Amino acid sequence: MHRCQDVTTPLSCIHVLHAFPISAVLFCLATLLSTIDVSFAATRTAASCSRADVGDAVNRATNGDTVLIPAGQCTWTTNLTIRGKFLTIRGAGIDKTVLTDGVGKGKYPNVPQVLSWVMPISGLSRLSGITFQGGSITDSANKGMVLVAGGSHQFRVDHNKFIPTQTSGLMIIGNHWGVVDHNVFDVSANHGYGTYIHEANYGDESWAEGSTLGTEQNVFLEDNVFTQDQSKGYFYPGQDGWSGHRVVVRYNTFYDTKASNHGTETSGRWRSARQFEYYNNTWTLNMRGHFEPAAISIRGGTGVVFNNSVTVSDGMTNHLVEFKYLRAKASHSPWGQCPAAWDLAEDRCIDQIGVGKGKLLSGFSPTPAEWPEQMNDPVYVWNNRVNGKLSLPISPTPTVVQVGRDVIHSPKPEYTPYTYPHPLVTSSDTKGAAPAPPQTLTAH
């Protein structure tokens, strides 16, 4: 999947029309269409927050329209799917428009999400001002309450509250560029993560492409609150994902929750997260007498981790981040235990911490079954603190994840973080205040 950086403006697209093949021309036409004035876009207000009324308003809406969902509490028992439209869908605000998940979680052809949105590549797609309340129907496949699919390069999910109870709150799948900002993710039920982010096609295409660190070509999580009330556990993942995902996690607040990614192991054919940037986040952790090694757990990929801080009470979390590789100690199908067909050696394994772009794999059985010639691409870690003291990363698999080769304790040369706030935050209407920190938390 082409990650174009040179044909993103109308003027450059006009030149490309004369010099590039039809695929580039089609991309440019989509870019040009996205610049068309939508000042005449309509606002369509649903008669209520019910699934039927919201679905009717969405069906009447065309590209660029705004769909308003009024205040109220509604349980949706059937899915709403939006295909190929770029819209703004806005509720009356957090805890004012409340949509409860009552959708069945059966297998295909059933669609288990409350909202599934297959977003087009261009045009602002925005979801804002809604509380998504989890229900009581078990979702063994963890498909999420809200699914962002397709491959939008201009999406925003903001000023919502997600309360997952039987499945994850927000699932993002595909080659998306955009921002998830000013949301609350309450994972007190300890069942289903706040955000679950994946690229498509097992992550193979993402792993065959170069770095996008410091660029817009990522999913950004910024200025969100991840929290839990500790009624069912002292520590739980607020953010996770794999399958080649590329995420920027910055300026978020984590209360008694952690951040993580999966490697090329327990998820089967789906590969590790590809790339990550964690910076300027804060954690407040009441460990309730327990020990956890770190606030961030990383199992594959490369990136940067810097300027984060953790405050720990009533227990121990001595490190901000741990880097590990599960196939160093156990076999996971279809990859086996390292070293196997796709590994270079017992200390150089596919998709491990500190590797980057490699040859393209494909197929349900990963082909070709050989080392994909992944380049060395170390993680850079600096200026992270736990209880005010500088914190270095740790690894329970140091023979694979090696300091000096795979993890460097210094700033990354020639790296510059992408613009903050994200341009979609400052350029689109930002009605609604940033979520306030939970008021029920107490320190012990």
C-alpha positions in Angstrom: 0.0 0.0 0.0 1.6 3.2 -1.2 2.3 5.8 1.5 2.4 8.9 -0.7 4.3 11.9 0.7 4.8 13.8 -2.5 1.3 14.2 -4.1 -0.8 15.5 -1.2 -1.7 19.0 -2.5 -3.8 20.0 -5.5 -0.9 21.7 -7.3 1.4 18.7 -6.9 -1.4 16.4 -8.1 -1.8 18.4 -11.3 1.8 17.8 -12.2 1.5 14.1 -11.3 -1.4 13.6 -13.8 1.2 13.9 -16.6 3.9 11.8 -15.1 2.6 8.9 -13.1 0.5 5.7 -13.7 -3.2 5.4 -13.3 -3.0 4.5 -9.5 -1.3 7.8 -8.8 -3.8 9.6 -10.9 -6.7 8.1 -9.0 -5.1 9.0 -5.7 -4.7 12.6 -6.9 -8.2 12.8 -8.0 -9.3 11.8 -4.6 -7.1 14.5 -3.1 -8.5 17.1 -5.4 -12.0 16.1 -4.5 -11.3 16.4 -0.8 -10.5 20.1 -1.3 -13.9 20.9 -2.8 -15.8 23.5 -0.8 -18.3 21.9 1.5 -19.7 25.1 2.8 -23.1 24.1 1.4 -23.0 20.9 3.4 -26.3 20.1 5.3 -26.9 19.5 8.9 -29.3 16.6 9.5 -30.6 16.2 13.0 -31.9 12.7 14.0 -35.3 12.7 15.5 -33.9 10.8 18.5 -30.8 8.8 19.6 -32.5 5.5 18.5 -30.8 3.3 16.0 -33.6 3.8 13.5 -33.6 7.6 13.7 -29.9 7.9 13.5 -29.7 5.4 10.6 -32.3 7.5 8.8 -30.3 10.7 9.2 -27.1 9.0 8.1 -28.9 7.5 5.0 -30.1 11.0 4.0 -26.6 12.6 4.5 -24.1 13.1 1.7 -20.4 13.7 1.8 -19.5 16.7 4.1 -22.8 16.7 5.9 -23.1 16.8 9.7 -25.5 14.3 11.5 -26.5 15.5 14.9 -27.7 13.0 17.5 -29.8 14.6 20.3 -29.4 14.0 24.0 -30.9 10.8 25.4 -30.1 7.3 26.4 -30.7 4.6 23.7 -29.9 1.0 23.5 -29.0 -0.2 20.0 -29.8 -3.8 19.3 -28.7 -3.8 15.6 -25.5 -2.5 14.0 -25.3 0.7 12.0 -22.8 0.5 9.1 -21.6 3.6 7.1 -19.8 2.8 3.9 -17.7 5.3 1.9 -19.2 8.6 3.3 -17.1 11.3 4.9 -19.4 12.9 7.5 -19.4 14.5 10.9 -21.4 12.6 13.4 -21.9 14.5 16.6 -23.8 13.8 19.8 -24.9 16.4 22.4 -21.8 15.7 24.5 -20.3 13.1 26.9 -23.0 11.6 29.2 -25.7 13.6 27.3 -26.0 11.3 24.2 -25.5 7.8 25.5 -25.6 4.8 23.2 -25.7 1.4 25.0 -24.4 -1.7 23.2 -27.2 -4.3 22.9 -26.0 -5.7 19.6 -25.6 -9.5 19.2 -22.1 -10.8 19.1 -22.6 -13.8 16.8 -20.3 -14.7 14.0 -20.5 -13.5 10.4 -22.8 -12.5 8.7 -23.8 -10.8 11.9 -22.1 -7.4 12.5 -21.3 -7.2 16.2 -20.4 -3.5 16.6 -22.8 -0.7 17.6 -21.2 1.5 14.8 -19.1 0.3 11.9 -17.7 3.0 9.7 -15.9 2.1 6.5 -14.2 5.5 5.9 -13.1 6.8 2.5 -9.4 7.9 2.0 -10.2 11.6 1.7 -12.6 14.0 3.3 -12.9 14.6 7.1 -14.7 11.7 8.8 -15.4 12.7 12.4 -17.2 11.1 15.4 -17.7 13.3 18.4 -19.8 14.0 21.6 -21.1 10.5 22.4 -20.9 8.1 25.3 -20.6 4.5 24.2 -21.8 2.3 27.1 -20.9 -1.3 27.0 -23.6 -4.0 27.4 -23.9 -7.4 28.9 -23.6 -9.7 25.8 -20.2 -11.6 25.7 -18.0 -11.0 22.7 -15.5 -13.8 22.6 -13.9 -12.4 19.5 -13.3 -8.9 20.9 -14.6 -7.0 17.9 -15.2 -3.7 19.6 -18.2 -1.4 20.2 -17.1 1.1 17.5 -15.1 0.0 14.4 -13.2 2.4 12.2 -12.4 0.5 9.0 -11.4 1.4 5.4 -8.4 3.6 5.1 -9.1 7.3 5.9 -6.2 9.8 5.8 -8.3 12.4 7.5 -10.3 11.0 10.4 -11.0 12.3 13.9 -12.6 10.6 16.9 -12.9 13.2 19.7 -14.7 14.2 22.9 -16.4 10.8 23.4 -16.5 8.4 26.3 -16.0 4.7 25.8 -17.0 2.3 28.6 -16.2 -1.2 27.4 -17.7 -4.0 29.4 -17.7 -7.1 27.1 -15.5 -6.0 24.2 -13.1 -3.2 23.4 -14.2 0.4 23.1 -12.7 1.6 19.9 -11.3 -0.7 17.2 -9.3 0.8 14.3 -8.4 -1.5 11.4 -6.7 -0.3 8.1 -4.1 2.1 6.8 -5.5 5.1 8.6 -4.0 8.5 9.3 -5.8 10.6 11.8 -6.3 11.5 15.4 -8.2 10.1 18.5 -8.2 13.0 20.9 -9.9 14.3 24.1 -11.8 11.1 24.8 -12.3 9.1 28.1 -11.7 5.4 28.0 -13.0 3.8 31.2 -11.9 0.2 31.4 -13.1 -0.5 34.9 -14.8 -3.7 33.8 -11.4 -5.2 33.0 -12.8 -6.8 29.9 -12.0 -5.2 26.5 -9.3 -2.6 26.0 -9.9 1.1 25.5 -8.4 1.2 22.0 -7.4 -1.6 19.7 -5.5 -0.5 16.6 -4.4 -2.7 13.7 -3.4 -2.3 10.1 -4.9 -4.6 7.4 -3.6 -7.8 5.7 -1.8 -9.3 8.7 0.4 -6.2 8.9 2.5 -7.5 6.0 2.4 -4.4 3.9 3.2 -2.1 6.8 6.3 -4.2 7.6 7.4 -4.0 4.0 7.4 -0.2 4.1 9.8 2.3 5.5 9.5 4.5 8.7 6.9 7.1 9.1 8.2 8.4 12.5 7.5 12.1 12.9 5.0 12.3 10.0 1.2 12.5 9.7 1.1 8.9 8.4 0.1 7.3 11.7 -2.8 7.0 14.1 -2.4 9.6 16.8 -3.8 9.2 20.4 -3.5 12.5 22.1 -5.0 14.3 25.1 -7.1 11.3 26.1 -7.8 9.9 29.6 -7.5 6.2 30.2 -8.8 5.2 33.6 -10.4 2.5 35.8 -11.9 2.3 39.3 -9.8 -0.7 40.4 -13.0 -2.6 41.5 -11.9 -5.6 39.4 -8.1 -5.2 39.4 -5.3 -2.8 40.1 -3.8 -2.6 36.6 -5.3 -3.1 33.1 -4.4 -2.3 29.5 -6.0 0.9 28.2 -4.3 0.9 24.8 -3.2 -2.1 22.7 -2.8 -3.4 19.1 -0.7 -5.2 16.6 -0.9 -6.3 12.9 1.6 -3.7 11.7 0.0 -0.8 13.5 1.8 2.6 13.5 0.7 4.7 16.5 1.7 8.0 18.2 0.7 8.0 21.9 1.3 11.5 23.3 0.0 13.9 26.0 -2.4 11.3 27.4 -3.2 10.7 31.1 -3.3 7.1 32.4 -4.9 6.3 35.7 -4.2 2.7 36.9 -3.9 1.5 33.3 -1.1 0.6 31.0 -0.1 0.8 27.3 1.1 -2.1 25.3 1.4 -3.8 21.9 1.5 -7.4 20.8 4.3 -9.1 18.9 4.5 -11.7 16.2 3.4 -14.6 18.5 0.2 -15.0 20.5 -2.0 -13.4 17.7 -1.1 -16.2 15.3 -0.6 -15.1 11.7 -1.2 -11.4 12.5 2.2 -9.8 13.0 3.6 -7.4 15.5 3.0 -3.7 15.8 5.3 -2.0 13.3 6.1 1.4 14.8 5.4 3.5 17.9 6.0 6.9 19.4 5.3 7.4 23.1 6.0 10.8 24.6 4.8 13.4 27.1 2.3 11.0 28.7 1.7 10.7 32.4 0.8 7.7 34.6 -0.7 7.7 38.1 -0.6 4.1 39.4 -1.9 2.9 42.8 -0.5 -0.6 42.8 -2.5 -1.8 45.9 0.5 -3.7 47.2 1.4 -5.3 43.9 4.4 -5.2 41.6 4.4 -4.7 37.8 7.6 -4.3 35.8 6.6 -1.3 33.7 3.8 1.1 32.6 4.4 0.3 28.9 4.9 -3.3 27.6 6.3 -3.5 24.0 6.7 -6.9 22.2 7.8 -5.8 18.7 8.6 -3.1 16.3 10.6 0.1 16.6 10.1 3.8 17.5 10.8 6.3 20.2 9.9 6.6 23.9 10.7 9.8 25.7 9.6 12.5 28.2 7.0 10.3 29.9 6.5 10.2 33.7 5.0 7.8 36.2 3.9 8.3 39.8 3.6 5.1 41.7 2.1 4.5 45.2 1.4 1.4 47.4 3.6 -1.0 45.4 6.3 -1.1 42.8 6.6 -0.2 39.1 10.3 0.6 38.7 10.4 1.2 35.0 8.5 3.1 32.4 8.9 0.6 29.6 9.8 -3.1 29.1 10.8 -4.7 25.8 10.3 -8.4 25.4 10.1 -11.1 22.7 7.9 -14.1 23.5 9.2 -16.4 20.8 12.6 -16.4 22.5 11.2 -18.7 25.1 8.2 -20.5 23.5 6.7 -21.6 20.2 3.8 -19.7 18.7 2.0 -20.9 15.5 2.7 -20.5 12.7 6.1 -18.9 13.4 7.4 -21.5 15.9 10.1 -20.7 18.4 13.0 -18.5 17.4 15.1 -19.4 15.5 12.8 -20.8 12.8 12.4 -20.3 9.1 11.6 -16.6 9.3 14.5 -15.8 11.7 18.1 -14.9 10.9 19.5 -16.4 14.2 18.5 -17.1 17.8 19.4 -13.5 18.6 17.8 -12.0 15.5 14.1 -12.8 15.1 11.4 -11.6 12.8 9.6 -8.4 13.9 11.5 -8.2 17.2 12.3 -4.9 19.0 14.8 -3.0 16.9 14.1 -4.2 13.4 12.3 -2.3 10.6 11.5 -2.6 6.9 11.9 -6.0 5.2 10.7 -8.1 2.3 6.9 -8.5 1.8 5.3 -11.6 3.2 1.9 -12.8 2.1 -0.6 -15.6 2.4 -2.3 -17.4 5.3 0.9 -19.5 5.6 3.6 -16.7 5.6 5.4 -16.8 2.2 8.3 -16.9 1.5 9.3 -18.9 4.6 12.6 -17.2 5.0 14.3 -14.3 6.9 12.7 -11.2 5.3 16.0 -9.3 5.5 14.7 -6.7 8.0 16.9 -3.7 8.5 18.4 -2.7 11.8 16.2 0.0 13.2 16.7 0.5 17.0 14.3 2.0 19.5 15.5 5.2 21.1 14.6 5.9 24.7 15.4 9.0 26.8 14.3 11.2 29.6 11.6 9.0 31.2 10.9 9.2 34.9 9.3 7.1 37.6 8.6 8.9 40.9 10.9 11.7 39.7 13.9 9.5 38.9 15.3 8.7 35.5 14.1 5.3 34.4 15.9 3.0 31.9 14.0 0.3 30.0 14.2 -3.4 30.9 14.0 -6.6 29.0 13.3 -10.2 30.2 14.8 -11.5 26.9 18.1 -9.6 26.7 19.7 -12.1 24.4 17.3 -11.1 21.7 16.5 -7.5 22.7 20.0 -6.1 23.1 21.0 -2.7 24.5 23.2 -0.9 22.1 21.9 -2.7 19.1 18.1 -2.8 19.5 17.6 -0.2 22.2 19.6 3.0 22.4 19.5 5.2 25.5 19.7 8.6 23.8 17.6 10.9 21.6 17.0 9.6 18.1 19.2 11.5 15.6 17.3 13.7 13.1 13.9 12.9 14.6 11.4 15.7 15.1 7.9 15.0 16.6 4.9 15.8 14.4 3.0 19.0 14.9 1.1 19.2 18.2 -1.8 19.6 18.5 -2.6 17.5 15.5 -3.7 19.8 12.6 -7.1 18.0 12.5 -7.7 19.2 16.1 -7.0 22.8 15.3 -8.5 22.9 11.8 -11.9 21.2 12.6 -14.6 22.5 14.8 -13.8 21.5 18.4 -17.1 21.9 20.2 -17.0 20.3 23.7 -14.5 20.7 26.5 -11.6 18.3 27.1 -12.6 15.5 29.4 -11.9 16.2 33.0 -9.9 13.7 35.1 -12.1 11.3 37.0 -13.2 12.8 40.3 -13.6 9.5 42.3 -9.9 8.5 42.4 -8.2 8.6 45.8 -4.5 8.1 46.6 -3.6 5.5 49.3 
